[in-house]
Amino acid sequence: MKCPHCGAEIPEGYMLCEKCGTEIQIVPDFDTEVENSITETLTNIVEGLNEAGLLVPDPEEEKQAEPKQKGKEGKRKKTGKKRWLILFIFIPILIAIGFLIYISVTEYLNSPEYQMKRAERLSSQGDYGNAITALQDAQQKGADEIQTWFLEAEMYLESGDTDSYLKMLLNIIGHEGVRQADAETAYDKLVEYYLDRKEYDTLNKALQNCEYPSIKDKYIQYMANAPEFNYLEGAYYEVVPLKMLSNAQGTIYYTLDGNDPTENSDQFISPIFLETGDYVVKAMFVSQYGVKSPIAKSEYHVDVTAPFQPEVDLYSGDYYTPQLIHAEAEEGCTIYYTTDGTDPTVDSTMYSGFLPMPLGQHTLKFIAVGENMIASEVTSRTYNLNLLTDYTPVDAANIVYAYQMASGLIRDMDGNMTDDTGRKMFYNYACCVSIEEEGDFYIFSEYIIRADGVKEKTENYYAVGIYTLPLYKTEYSVKTGTFALRGEKLF
């Protein structure tokens, strides 16, 4: 408060200005609505008294009284006595009405409704300090506590006191018996505040402490919960395809050796297959806003017996005639192999029961994979197949093209078809095999290359004799894993 005389600041509770000695008179802030109500009430009373002729004489009565004034003094005296009697009766009534008005005004000025309106008016004028005091008075006089706290929080925010703003919202959230709707409103305001300032870590902590699942679900994208594992920790006797689950968009980092993960650790992208061994798995989630979760930990003991390695019937060495390689594994296992010397995996070629030995020198490797996805040791063979013939697969392919030219299907050795559709025939060397009671043959599969370059495989196979180049159509039996000639010699 400032002195109205000299402008000096006067401490609260002082009634004299210490600088100039001026006496300070406290005039209560009088509500316009109260003033209007009192004015209206007093006006009604005055009008009522006027109508009764108690304050202002009735003009008609005076007009009628003038001609009869002489000789009627007694009647005038009687009328005066009547007015005094009425005044004597109404004065106590007026006093009582005034007292009731005083009581009503006093009660209103001390009501929470008046203090709330006063707080709103002061706030609109930018007087946040007195507005907050009025709110606190309203609360003491019985106003809804949560409602006044929300208004008080907004006034703190408008005045720039963000610490008090946040404290007030947290008071609402932590208030015993607060309604969930009010708690949700408080959280909405907290989230808006932290998001505006990009304080994602603080927002995450606030949401982690929230007791309402519906609010957590609403703002789950701003939370960084510890990752969850799809397998409970413990002992397992099969391969564990471990998955790590997060609650929102972001990245999971993990370790398998018990060390705490960092943002330089391995990222979880696909299931991790835990084979035989002991694992201490630790994982951390980092949200899209850079907020780190607590570290999740789970221990696993996995004891899985690997299948026996496949048995391959042909030993390593030199061969001079076509050979079929047979591989076997224990029941329930699938065999995979490579022909380039690399170790096979479940992504390598699956053995189907038919594997011709490739021409030249090659190292073939085989594994058996059980139903538990455990792989066996590798079986390795090195073969060197050199056929005792003067004709190569290229020579044999030319026989097929020459036959198709003679039959009118193609017009040149490049395979261009005679129907002018822009298509070409292509004959791909597949393997060399021995056909029982027929001899040794190069096998070719047939393709049509469309004008747009797309290659389509047909159902036709051709066999060309390795030593004298006779041409036959042939067919492959999936059931027996063998080729057989079909029909007479073609060329």
N, C-alpha and C positions, 0 to 999 in steps of 0.2 A: 504494500500500500504506500502511496506517496502523499505527502502533506499538500493540501489544497492551497496553502498560502505560499510556501517557499519551494515546493517540489522535492523536498528531501525524502529519502526512503525511511519509512517507519516500520520497525519490527512488529511482528504479529503479537497482538495482545496489549500493545502500548496505546494509551488514550491521549498522550501529549506528544507534540513534535519536539524532539530533543534539541533541534537546531533553533527554531524560532519560538517555541512554547505555545503554539496554537493548539487549542483543544480539538480533538478529533471526535466527531459525532458519527456514530454508526447508523446509517439509514438502510434498513433491509431492502433488498431487491424485491420490489412489489410487482407481482405478475399482472400483466395487462388484463388477462381474463378475469382475475379476482376483482380488479378495479372496476371493470365493466359490470360485473355481477352486482357489486355493492351499489354502484351508481344506479343501475336499473331498479334495484330493490327500494332504495330511498326515494327515487322518482315516483314509483308506484304508491308509496306511502303518502307522499306530499299530495299527489293527485287525488288520493282517496280523501284526505283531510279537506282539500279544496272543494271537492264535490259535496262534502258534508257542511261546508260553509264555516269551518272552524278557523281557517287561516285567512281566507279572503271572503268577504260578505257576498251573498248571492245577489247579483245585480237586479234580478226580477223582484226579489223581496224588498230591496231598497226603493225601487221605482214605485211599487205599490204602497210603500210606507210613507212616501213624501206627501200625497194629498191628505193623508189622514194623520199627519204629524200632530196637528193641533188637537188637543183634547184627548190624545191617546198616549200620553206619556206612560201611563200605567202598563199598557200592553207592551211598550218598547222595553220597559224595565223587566217585564216578564221574559221577553225574548232574550235579553242579555243574560239573565240568570240561567236560562236554558243552555246558552252557549258555554258559560263557565262550568256548568255541570258536565256537559259533554267533554270539555277540555280536561276536566278533573278525571274523567273516566279514561280518556285516550292517552294521557301522559304516561301512566304506568305501562300501558300497552306499548307505546313508543319506546320506552326504556327497555322493556323486555325484548322487543324486536331488535333494538340496537345491540343488546347483550348477545342475542342469538347470532346476529351478524358477526359480532366480534368472535364468538366461539367458532363459528363456521370458518371465518377467515383464518383464525389461528390454527384450526385443525388442517385446513388445506395447505397452509404454509409449511406445516410439519408433516405433510403426507408424502409418501414416496413418489406419487404421480407428479406432484409439483417439482420435486427435486430432479426427477428425470427430465421434465420439460425444461427446467432451468439449465440442466447439464447440456441438453441439445442446443439451447440458445447460446450458451457460452462457447460451446464448441464451434458453432457456426461463425462466431465472432473471433475465433482463433485464441480464445482464452482457455487453453487446454488444462492448465493447472487448476483453476477454479471449477472447470467442468468436471474434472476427475474427482475433486473434493465433493461436488454435488452428487455425483454417482455413488460415492462411498457413503454419503449421508442417506441417500435413497435406499441403499442396501441395509443400513442400520435401522431404517424405519420400516423395513419389511418388503422391499422390492425383491423381485426374483434375482437370486444371487448370480446364476449363470448368465442371465440376460445383461445384468450390469457389468459383469466381467467381459463379455463380448464387446459391449460399447466402450468400456475402459481400454481394452486392448486396441481397438481401432483408433482411439484418441492418442494412445501412446505412439502408434505407427504414424499417424498424421503429424505428430509433433516431432518425429524423428528419434524417439526413444525406443529403438528396436529391441534392446535387451529386455525392457519392461514388457514390450509387446509379446515377445516369445515366452517370457516367464508367465504372463497372464494366460496364454493359450495352454501352456503345460499345466497350470493350475486347474484349468477347466478339465483337461484330459484326466488328470490324477484325482479329481474331486470325487469323494466317496458318494456313490448314488447318482452320478451324472448319467443322464440319458444317452443311449447310444447315438441318437440323432445329433445331439449336441457335441458328442465326442467326434463324430464323423465331420461335422462342420469345422471343429477346431483342427482336425488333421488336414482337411482341405486347405485351410489357411496356412498351415505349416508347410505343406507340400508346395503351395504356390510361392511362398516366401523363399524357400530354399532353391526351388527351380529358377526363380528370377535371378538369383545370385550364383547359380551353378554350384551350390554347396552340396554335391551329390553324396559325399561321404557322411556328412552330418544328417542328411535326409535318410540315408540307409539306417543309421543308428536309431533315429527316431522311430522309423517303421519297425525295426527289429524289436523295439520295446512295446509295440502296440499289442493290446490284449484282444483286439477284435479281428477275427479271421476275414470278415467281409472287407475291412479296410485294407488289410494286407493283400487280399486278392485284387482290390481295385488298383493298388499302386505296386504290384508285384514287379513291374519292369524296372523299378528304381531300387530294388532290393538285391543284395548280394548274399544269398544263402550258401552255406557250405554244400559242396556237391554230394549227391547220394549215389550209393553203389547198388547195382541190381542183385548182388549176392551178399548175404550176411557173412561176416567173417567166420572162419572156422576151417575144419578139415574137409577136403573133397577128394573123391577117388575117380574123378573124371576131369577132363579139361574144363576150365572155367572161362567162358566167354564173358569177361567182365566189361560192363558198361558203366559210365559215369553220367549222371543226370544233373542238369542245372535248371534253375527256376525261371531264367530269363535269357535274353540274348547276351552273348559274351563268349568267353573262351575258358576252357578248363585246362589247367596245367597239372601234370602228375609225375610222380616218381614211384619206382617199385622197390627201392632199396632202403626205405625208411628216412631218407633225407627230406627236408622240407622243400616243397616245390617253389620255384620262382617263375618269373615270366620268361626265363631262358630255358625252362624245362620242356619236356615233350608235351605237345598239345594232344588232347584226346579228340580223335576224329572218328574212329571206328572201334568195335570191340577188341579188347586185348585178350588174347588166348593165353591163360596161365596154365602151363604144363607142369610136369613134376618139379617140385621145389617149394621153398618157403618164400613168401612175399610179404613185405610191409608196404602197403599201398597208401600213398598220401596224395591228396588232390586239393587244388585251390581254384575257385572260380573268380574271374575278373570280368565285371560287367562291361557293357558297351560304354559306360560313363567312367570307366577306370577304377571303380570301387572293388576292392579285394575282399573276398569272403574269409571266414575262419577256415582253417585247414581241416579237412576230413581225413580220417585214418581208419584203415581196416587191414587185418592180418589174415593171410590164407596159407594153409598147408595143403599142397596138391600132390597126390601120389597116384600117378597113372602109369600103367605098364605099356610100353610101346610094342607094337606088333613086330613079328620077325620080318627081316628084310626079304624082298621077293627072290624067288628062285628062277633063274634064267637057264633054259636048256642048252643053249649054244655057248661054248667057251670062247674067249678071245682068240683071235688068230686070223689066218689068211683063208679066203674061200674063193672058189672059181666057178661056182654055179649058184643060181638064185636060191636063197634060203628064207624061210619063215622063222621068226624068232618067237618063242613061246615063253611067257612069264606067268608065274603062279604066286599067290599070297594066301595067307590064312583066311578062313571064312569071315565075311563081314568087312573085308578090307578092299579098298580100291587102289589100283596101281596107276601111277603117273610116271612119265618118262620124258627124257630129252635126247636129242641126237647130236647136240653141239658141244657136249662135254660139261655143260653147266649142271649144277645140282637141281633136280626137279622139286617142284612144290605143288600144291593143290591147284595152282594156276597153269601148270604145264599140261601137255597133251595126255589125255586119259587113255590107258591101254584098253582096247576093245576086244582083244583076242586075235587080231590080225595085224602083224607087224613085219613086213618084208624088210630084209636087210638092205640098207641103202648102198648104192654103188660107191666105190672108193673106200677111203679109210675114215672111219667115224667112231667116236666114243659114245656109247649109249649108257645112260644112267637111269635107274629105276628106284622108286620108293613105294612102300605100301602105307596107306593111311587108313586108320581104323575109324569106327563110328564115333569115337571120342575125339577125332581130329588130331590124334597123335601120329606122327610120321615115324616110320622105321628108319633104320640105317640104310645107306645107299648101296645098291648093287650096281657095279660098273663093269661094262664089257667094251673092248675095243676090237672092231672088225675091219678087215681089209678085203673088200669084194672086187675081184678083177675077173671079168668073164672072158672065157677063151673064145673070142669071136672077133671078126674084123669090123663088125657093124655096131655103131653107137646108137643111143636113143634118138639122136638127131636124124640118122639115116632111116630109122624105123618110122619116125614122124613123117618124113617125106613120102614114104610109101602110102600113108593114110591120106595125105593131101593129094597125091597123084591119083589115088582111087576116086576121091570125091570130084576131082576135075573130070575124070573119065565118065563118071555117073551124071555129070551136068549140074551138080549141086553148087560148085564154086568154079570161078573162071580163071584163077591163078593160084600160085603156090603160097600167096599171102593169105588165102582163105576168103577173098572177097566173093560174096554170093552172086549168082547170076540173075537174081530177081530184082536187081537195081534198087534195093531198099536201103543200101548203105550198111548192111550187116555183114559180119565176117564169121567164118567158122574157125575155131581154135581147138587144137588137140594138145592136151597137156600130158607130159610123161608123169605117170603115177608111181610105178615100181616095176620090178622084174620078178617073175614068179615061175615056178615049175607047175604045170598043169598035168595031173596024173594021166599017164598013157598018151599024152599029146606032145610033151616037150617043154622047152623053156621059152618064155615070151616076155617082150616088153609090153606093158599095159598102158593104154592112153584113155583118158576121160575126155568127153566131148563138151565144148562150150559154144554158145552163140554170143558174139559181142555185138550189141545193138549200136545203132548210129550215134547214140548219146554216150557210148563208152561203157555202159553197164554190161557186165558179164553174167550170163545165165547158164547154169549147168543143166545139161540134158541127162536122160537116163541111159545114154549109149556109152558102151565101152568097146575099145578095139584092142586086139592082141596081134602083135607082130613077132614072128619067130626070130629069136636072137641070132641064129646061125645062117639062115637062108632067106629071111624076111618075108615069109608068107603072111597074108593078112586075113584075119578072122574077126567077126563080131564075137563078143564075149559077155558074160554076165557074172556078177558077184553075188555070192550067197552070204548074207549076214549070219545066217544060222550056223553054217559050217566054217565061215571065214575063208572061203576059197573061191577061185575063179574057175569057170568052165566055158569051153568054146560053144558057140551057138551057130549051128548051120554049117554050110560048106565054105570052103576057101573063097574069099572075095577077090583077091588080087595076087 
